[in-house]
Amino acid sequence: MDDQRRNRSLPGDHVMWFHVFVSVVAALFIFMRILEIAGCTARCDYPAIGSSTHAFWWTDLSLFIVAAGSYGYFRSRIRRSWIIPTSGVALTLIAFVVANMALSAALGQL
């Protein structure tokens, strides 16, 4: 009986895979924004580009580690544990928007 409870799929499992997808796509999109440096002349702020890119990547990775660890711990203890990876996705998207705005400003597009 305990094995059946442990092996069943919970809604949070699917949300966790969605969090992986969102994190990877957002990190790749931020990486693609770095390639816009080739079109920059003197208007680019190179230190801001590097710091905002690295800050987003570390934030994205740390949010995923915290969400995955918390979900793994609380998965069988809390009925609504799907809220943990969902909040991780929301925070990742907020960090993505902030990093994207910072990159646009550093690339001289704002």
C-alpha positions in Angstrom: 0.0 0.0 0.0 2.8 2.4 0.8 4.5 1.6 -2.5 1.3 2.7 -4.4 1.3 6.0 -2.6 4.9 6.6 -3.3 4.7 5.8 -7.0 1.6 7.7 -7.9 2.0 10.9 -10.0 1.0 14.1 -8.3 0.1 17.4 -10.0 3.3 18.9 -8.6 5.4 16.4 -10.6 4.1 17.9 -13.8 4.6 21.4 -12.6 8.2 20.5 -11.7 8.9 19.4 -15.2 7.3 22.7 -16.4 9.6 24.6 -14.1 12.6 22.8 -15.7 11.3 23.8 -19.1 10.7 27.5 -18.1 14.1 27.7 -16.5 16.0 26.3 -19.5 14.1 28.4 -22.0 14.5 31.6 -20.0 18.3 31.0 -19.5 18.7 30.3 -23.3 16.8 33.5 -24.1 19.0 35.5 -21.9 22.0 33.9 -23.5 20.6 34.9 -26.9 20.3 38.5 -25.7 24.1 38.5 -25.1 24.6 38.0 -28.9 23.1 41.4 -29.5 26.4 42.8 -28.3 27.7 42.4 -31.8 25.4 45.2 -32.9 26.5 47.5 -30.2 28.9 50.4 -30.6 29.8 52.8 -27.9 26.3 52.9 -26.3 26.6 49.4 -24.6 27.2 49.1 -20.9 29.3 45.9 -20.9 29.7 45.5 -17.1 25.9 45.8 -16.7 25.3 43.2 -19.4 27.7 40.7 -17.7 26.3 41.3 -14.2 22.7 41.1 -15.1 23.2 38.0 -17.2 25.1 36.2 -14.4 22.7 37.4 -11.8 19.8 35.9 -13.7 21.5 32.6 -14.3 22.4 32.2 -10.6 19.0 33.3 -9.5 17.4 30.8 -12.0 19.6 28.0 -10.8 19.1 28.8 -7.1 15.3 29.1 -7.5 15.2 25.7 -9.2 17.3 24.0 -6.5 15.2 25.5 -3.7 11.9 24.6 -5.4 13.1 21.0 -6.3 14.4 20.4 -2.8 11.4 21.8 -1.1 9.0 19.9 -3.3 10.9 16.7 -2.8 10.7 17.1 0.9 7.1 18.3 1.2 5.7 16.2 -1.7 4.2 13.5 0.5 3.7 15.7 3.6 1.5 18.5 2.2 -1.5 17.9 0.0 -1.0 21.1 -2.0 2.7 20.8 -2.5 2.2 21.7 -6.2 2.3 25.4 -5.0 6.0 25.1 -4.4 7.1 24.5 -8.0 4.3 26.9 -9.2 5.8 29.7 -7.1 9.2 28.8 -8.4 8.0 29.2 -12.0 6.4 32.6 -11.0 9.6 33.8 -9.4 11.7 32.6 -12.4 9.4 34.6 -14.8 9.7 37.7 -12.6 13.5 37.4 -12.5 13.4 36.9 -16.3 11.4 40.1 -16.9 13.8 42.1 -14.6 16.9 40.7 -16.3 15.4 41.3 -19.7 14.7 44.9 -18.8 18.2 45.4 -17.4 19.7 43.9 -20.6 17.6 46.2 -22.7 18.8 49.2 -20.8 22.4 48.0 -20.9 22.2 47.4 -24.6 20.9 50.9 -25.2 17.5 49.8 -26.3 15.4 51.6 -23.7 
